[in-house]
């Protein structure tokens, strides 16, 4: 498979999947396709390669860590009025901008001396 390409996704109903399971699994294993399995026209599951499953697990773990981090951040600001938080954010942004401005001015000054 070429870099940056992904397996195609095909849809099969349950009975078709049963009949072609071995061949479908081979195509999935070779990363040629992903198979969506439908029952009565409703997607109920999928056959994916182990690499795809590993990526899904990694995404789930990253998401769980992110949600935990957000919960901890939210907890740190419990009881603080939103207006106060916004004012502190604006203050921090202004400080960062001022620091960047100072650094640029210093760089310009150093360049002019050279």
BADRENVEX-548770 format. One line per 8 residues: number of its first residue (from 0); for each residue y, z, x of N, C-alpha, C. Coordinates in pm, 1 decimal. Each point is the difference from the previous one (the first is absolute). Example, Ala and Ser with C-alpha at 12.3 -4.5 7.8 and 13.67 -1.06 7.14 Angstrom:
2
0) -569.0:780.0:1319.0:119.0:0.0:-89.0:120.0:0.0:90.0 | 105.0:-72.0:-35.0:119.0:6.0:82.0:109.0:73.0:-77.0 $
END
This chain:
114
0) -118.2:0.0:85.6:118.2:0.0:-85.6:123.5:0.0:89.5 | 96.1:-82.7:-32.6:121.8:-9.9:79.8:84.6:125.6:-15.2 | 79.3:25.6:102.2:88.8:115.9:-3.3:98.2:-16.1:-114.7 | 19.8:107.0:-75.5:96.5:-2.1:-109.7:-54.2:-57.3:-128.8 | -128.0:-39.0:-2.3:-57.5:-48.4:-125.2:-85.7:110.0:-60.5 | -16.6:-7.2:-128.7:-75.5:100.8:-71.6:-110.8:-67.1:-78.8 | -105.3:74.4:-30.1:-107.0:-56.9:-81.8:53.8:-39.1:-137.1 | -59.6:-101.3:-58.8:36.0:-34.9:-136.9:-53.1:109.5:-91.8 $
8) 49.7:2.8:-120.7:-51.4:94.9:-98.3:-57.6:-80.5:-114.7 | -124.6:26.6:-30.1:-62.6:-68.0:-112.6:-40.8:103.4:-103.9 | -10.9:-44.6:-121.9:-37.0:88.4:-109.5:-135.4:-42.2:-54.3 | -86.1:97.2:-20.8:-132.3:-25.9:-55.8:-28.0:103.3:-108.5 | -70.6:-43.7:-104.9:-40.0:99.5:-99.7:-124.2:72.8:51.4 | -34.8:108.5:-63.8:-107.6:86.0:47.5:-131.7:-76.2:11.7 | -36.2:-77.9:-100.7:-129.3:-69.8:5.4:-1.4:-103.7:112.1 | 111.1:-69.5:21.2:9.6:-96.1:109.3:-10.2:73.1:134.9 $
16) 62.6:116.8:8.6:-5.1:79.3:123.1:-143.4:42.3:28.3 | -72.5:43.3:-102.5:-140.8:39.2:18.3:-81.8:-116.4:56.7 | 18.2:-119.1:-58.4:-76.5:-117.8:41.9:32.3:-39.7:143.5 | 127.5:14.0:38.6:45.2:-50.0:129.6:35.6:112.0:98.3 | -49.9:120.1:-23.3:42.1:114.7:79.3:-20.6:-21.6:149.7 | -117.7:-45.4:38.4:-27.5:-16.8:142.8:96.9:-99.1:63.9 | 19.5:-114.9:-63.7:91.9:-100.7:54.4:144.8:51.2:-1.0 | 38.6:68.3:-106.8:136.9:53.5:-7.8:22.9:102.2:111.8 $
24) -98.0:86.3:22.1:13.5:99.3:107.2:9.4:-66.9:137.3 | -75.6:-106.3:20.2:8.8:-73.1:127.0:140.3:-58.4:20.0 | 56.3:-59.8:-104.1:135.9:-57.3:10.2:103.8:109.3:23.4 | -17.7:113.3:-64.7:91.7:113.1:20.5:-12.8:50.7:142.8 | -124.7:14.2:46.8:-23.6:48.3:136.8:63.6:-94.1:103.2 | -5.9:-130.8:-26.0:60.7:-97.5:91.7:151.8:-9.4:-20.0 | 51.9:81.8:-87.6:143.4:5.6:-31.2:53.7:-132.8:-54.4 | -87.0:-71.4:-71.0:40.7:-124.9:-63.4:64.0:27.0:-135.4 $
32) -42.6:107.1:-64.6:47.9:27.6:-135.5:-3.8:148.9:-29.7 | 70.8:35.4:-102.2:-10.2:130.3:-65.4:-39.4:-33.0:-143.0 | -84.9:79.2:-59.3:-48.4:-31.6:-134.0:44.9:107.3:-98.2 | 71.5:-42.4:-102.4:37.2:88.4:-109.6:-109.1:-13.5:-105.7 | -56.9:111.1:-41.1:-107.5:-1.6:-99.0:58.0:38.6:-135.1 | -24.8:-87.5:-98.4:51.0:23.5:-135.4:-114.1:32.2:-96.0 | 31.9:83.7:-96.2:-92.9:30.8:-108.8:76.8:-21.3:-128.7 | -47.0:-91.3:-81.6:67.3:-36.2:-126.1:145.1:-40.9:26.0 $
40) 21.3:-71.8:111.0:133.5:-50.7:32.0:94.4:101.5:62.2 | -49.2:119.7:27.0:83.6:105.4:59.2:-49.7:27.7:142.0 | 92.3:-5.3:96.4:-35.6:28.7:138.6:-40.7:146.9:11.0 | -122.8:24.2:49.5:-50.8:137.2:7.4:-31.9:43.8:142.4 | -2.4:-92.3:93.7:-31.9:36.3:137.4:15.6:-120.6:90.2 | -31.4:20.1:126.7:13.2:-108.9:96.4:-97.7:17.5:114.4 | -38.5:-111.3:58.6:-77.9:-1.8:123.0:96.3:-36.9:111.2 | 12.4:87.8:98.3:90.5:-25.7:112.6:-74.2:30.0:129.4 $
48) 48.2:-58.1:108.2:-62.2:25.4:130.3:24.1:144.8:41.8 | -78.5:44.0:96.2:17.4:135.4:52.2:136.3:14.1:67.8 | 50.5:-107.9:62.1:134.6:3.8:59.1:105.2:24.4:-107.8 | -14.3:-70.4:-113.7:93.7:20.8:-110.7:-7.6:144.2:-49.4 | -121.5:51.4:-12.4:-16.5:137.6:-47.2:63.6:98.4:97.6 | -17.4:-24.2:129.8:61.1:88.3:100.4:152.3:-3.9:-12.8 | 56.4:-119.6:-22.5:145.8:-9.5:-17.7:44.7:73.5:-125.8 | -75.6:-12.6:-107.3:34.3:71.7:-123.7:-2.3:151.2:22.0 $
56) -101.4:46.8:70.9:-7.6:144.4:28.8:119.5:44.4:84.5 | 35.2:-81.0:98.9:114.4:32.3:85.4:129.3:5.0:-81.7 | 15.9:-95.6:-90.3:118.5:-1.2:-87.2:2.5:125.0:-86.6 | -116.0:37.5:-55.7:-7.7:121.4:-82.1:38.7:123.7:81.0 | -49.7:8.2:124.2:31.6:115.3:84.7:148.4:2.9:34.8 | 57.3:-116.5:33.7:143.2:-7.2:29.5:82.1:43.0:-121.5 | -40.6:-45.7:-117.0:71.1:34.4:-123.7:-6.5:150.9:-25.6 | -117.3:58.6:21.2:-14.6:144.8:-21.0:90.4:77.6:95.1 $
64) 5.7:-44.3:127.4:87.7:67.7:97.0:146.6:-15.2:-40.1 | 38.2:-118.3:-44.8:137.7:-23.5:-42.3:36.0:86.5:-120.3 | -88.3:6.1:-98.0:27.0:82.2:-118.4:10.8:147.8:36.6 | -83.3:45.8:92.4:7.1:139.6:45.0:132.7:25.4:70.5 | 41.1:-93.9:83.0:127.1:13.0:70.7:116.5:4.3:-98.9 | -4.8:-86.3:-100.0:105.9:0.2:-102.5:1.9:132.4:-75.8 | -117.6:52.5:-31.8:-7.4:128.1:-71.7:59.8:111.9:84.5 | -30.2:0.0:130.3:54.9:102.6:88.4:151.8:-13.6:11.5 $
72) 48.4:-123.5:8.8:144.4:-22.6:8.4:67.6:46.0:-128.2 | -58.8:-35.4:-112.9:55.7:39.3:-129.4:5.4:152.7:-10.5 | -105.4:66.3:47.4:-7.0:145.8:-6.3:111.5:63.6:83.8 | 30.6:-62.7:114.5:103.1:54.5:89.1:138.3:-0.4:-66.6 | 18.7:-85.1:-99.6:131.1:-10.5:-64.4:1.2:56.4:-141.6 | -105.3:74.2:-35.9:-5.0:61.1:-133.0:118.2:94.4:-19.1 | 59.9:-5.8:-115.4:108.7:91.6:-33.0:136.8:-43.2:51.5 | 5.2:-107.2:77.2:128.7:-48.3:50.5:50.0:-107.4:-96.3 $
80) 123.4:14.5:-47.8:52.7:-98.5:-94.5:5.7:-139.6:62.8 | -32.8:-103.7:-77.8:1.5:-137.2:51.5:134.1:-39.3:63.5 | 109.7:49.9:-57.2:131.9:-34.1:54.3:15.5:51.7:142.6 | -52.8:118.9:24.9:8.7:58.9:133.7:-85.6:-79.8:98.9 | -117.5:-42.2:-44.3:-86.6:-80.5:86.3:68.1:-132.8:32.9 | 56.5:-63.9:-100.9:69.2:-127.6:21.4:117.5:16.0:96.1 | 73.9:108.4:-12.7:113.4:24.3:89.1:-48.2:17.0:144.1 | -109.0:72.7:20.0:-55.5:18.6:133.9:-50.7:-131.9:58.6 $
88) -59.7:-82.3:-84.2:-47.8:-131.6:45.9:118.2:-85.4:44.3 | 104.3:-3.0:-81.2:118.6:-78.2:35.4:61.7:50.6:130.6 | 3.1:130.9:16.9:53.0:59.4:122.5:-84.0:-43.2:121.1 | -133.0:4.9:-14.0:-89.5:-38.9:109.5:16.9:-147.8:33.5 | 13.0:-83.2:-100.8:20.2:-143.8:23.5:130.2:-23.0:74.2 | 104.0:68.3:-41.3:130.5:-14.9:66.8:-9.4:42.8:146.6 | -72.7:107.9:27.0:-16.5:46.6:138.3:-75.1:-102.7:84.6 | -103.9:-58.7:-54.7:-77.1:-100.8:72.9:85.7:-122.8:27.3 $
96) 76.5:-43.7:-99.9:87.4:-115.7:19.2:104.6:27.6:107.6 | 55.5:120.5:-2.1:100.7:36.0:100.1:-61.7:0.6:140.1 | -120.7:52.9:11.6:-68.6:2.4:129.8:-29.0:-141.3:48.9 | -44.7:-87.3:-88.0:-25.0:-139.4:38.1:129.5:-68.3:44.1 | 107.1:28.8:-72.5:130.0:-58.6:34.6:42.1:45.0:140.1 | -16.5:129.8:27.2:34.2:53.3:132.6:-81.8:-67.5:110.1 | -129.3:-17.6:-24.1:-85.3:-64.6:99.3:43.0:-144.1:24.3 | 32.5:-72.6:-106.2:45.9:-138.9:16.5:129.8:-5.2:79.6 $
104) 90.2:91.8:-31.2:127.7:3.3:71.9:-22.2:31.1:147.8 | -93.5:92.4:28.6:-31.8:31.7:139.5:-59.7:-121.3:71.0 | -87.5:-71.8:-68.4:-61.3:-118.6:60.4:104.4:-106.3:29.1 | 94.2:-19.0:-92.0:106.0:-98.3:19.2:87.6:42.2:119.3 | 30.0:128.0:6.0:82.6:51.1:109.1:-70.6:-17.9:136.0 | -129.2:31.6:5.6:-76.8:-18.4:122.8:-7.8:-146.4:39.3 | -18.5:-87.3:-97.8:-9.2:-143.5:27.1:132.1:-53.6:52.7 | 109.7:51.0:-50.6:131.9:-48.7:44.0:31.0:43.9:142.4 $
112) -58.6:111.3:44.8:22.1:48.4:136.6:-81.9:-80.3:101.3 | -109.0:-57.7:-45.1:-90.7:-70.4:93.4:52.9:-133.1:46.9 $
END
